[in-house]
Amino acid sequence: MTDPSDTLDTTSARRLDGNAAGGVLADLFAVDVTAARSRCASCGTTSMLGAHHLYADAPALVLRCPTCTEVVLRVASRDGRVLLDLRGAQLLTVPVPMTMDDAPAPGDRSGQ
């Protein structure tokens, strides 16, 4: 009989962290989406995409919730197009980089 502790957990062995999806998603978004926050439609947990579990060995990249492991996001390329499936995310909040126009002028204290 095989000892269960000797069995390799193939799911864990395949799993990367969500930061590994950053390069592919950068082709779609003009910002670093690994810092974007996603709310899981299944359990309601909100966490950065970089903290999600990535499975990159399927036809699409699959990001799963780090809490309940349900699929949150899928992204694939086909025929010169990017296919993005967000049905597992209730909300995706993407930080927009501050531009020079958004930056306060030196000595400006109006935001305090």
C-alpha positions in Angstrom: 0.0 0.0 0.0 1.3 3.5 -0.9 1.7 6.0 1.9 -0.3 9.1 1.0 2.5 11.3 2.4 4.8 9.9 -0.3 2.4 10.9 -3.1 3.4 14.1 -4.9 0.5 16.7 -4.9 0.5 17.3 -8.7 -1.7 20.4 -8.3 0.8 22.1 -6.0 3.7 21.0 -8.2 2.1 22.7 -11.2 1.2 25.9 -9.4 3.0 29.2 -9.8 2.2 32.5 -8.1 0.1 35.0 -10.0 3.1 37.3 -10.7 4.1 34.8 -13.5 1.0 36.0 -15.4 2.2 39.6 -15.4 4.0 39.4 -18.7 1.1 38.0 -20.6 -1.4 40.4 -19.0 0.9 43.3 -19.7 0.2 42.7 -23.4 -3.4 43.5 -22.7 -3.2 46.1 -20.0 -1.0 49.2 -20.1 -0.3 48.8 -16.3 1.3 46.2 -14.0 -1.8 44.1 -13.2 -0.1 41.9 -10.6 -0.9 44.8 -8.2 -4.5 44.8 -9.3 -7.0 43.6 -6.7 -9.6 40.9 -7.5 -12.7 40.0 -5.5 -13.4 36.3 -5.9 -17.0 35.7 -7.1 -17.1 32.4 -5.2 -15.8 33.3 -1.7 -15.6 37.1 -1.7 -11.9 37.2 -0.8 -10.1 40.3 -2.2 -6.4 39.9 -3.0 -3.8 41.1 -5.4 -3.5 39.1 -8.7 0.1 38.4 -7.8 -1.1 36.4 -4.8 -3.4 34.2 -6.9 -2.3 30.7 -7.9 -1.4 30.5 -11.6 -1.6 27.3 -13.7 0.2 28.0 -16.9 0.3 24.5 -18.4 -3.2 24.6 -19.9 -4.3 26.1 -23.3 -5.0 29.3 -21.2 -3.4 30.8 -18.2 -5.7 30.1 -15.2 -5.5 32.2 -12.1 -7.2 30.7 -9.0 -8.3 32.3 -5.8 -5.6 31.8 -3.1 -8.4 31.2 -0.5 -10.9 28.9 -2.1 -9.0 27.9 -5.3 -11.9 28.6 -7.6 -11.0 30.0 -11.1 -11.0 33.8 -11.0 -9.4 34.7 -14.4 -8.4 32.9 -17.7 -6.4 34.5 -20.4 -5.4 33.0 -23.8 -4.1 34.1 -27.2 -5.7 32.9 -30.4 -5.6 34.1 -33.9 -3.9 37.4 -33.0 -6.4 38.2 -30.3 -6.3 38.0 -26.5 -9.2 36.2 -24.8 -9.9 37.3 -21.2 -12.4 35.5 -19.1 -13.2 37.3 -15.8 -16.4 35.5 -14.8 -14.8 34.3 -11.5 -14.1 37.9 -10.4 -16.8 40.1 -9.0 -14.5 43.1 -9.3 -11.1 43.8 -10.7 -9.5 47.0 -9.4 -6.5 48.1 -11.4 -4.2 50.8 -10.1 -3.4 53.5 -12.6 0.1 55.0 -12.5 0.3 58.7 -11.5 1.3 60.9 -14.4 3.2 64.2 -14.2 -0.2 66.0 -14.7 -1.6 64.2 -11.6 1.4 65.0 -9.3 1.0 67.9 -6.9 3.2 70.9 -7.6 6.2 71.3 -5.3 5.0 73.1 -2.1 1.3 72.4 -2.9 -0.4 71.4 0.3 -4.0 71.4 -0.9 -4.3 67.7 -0.7 -3.6 67.7 3.1 
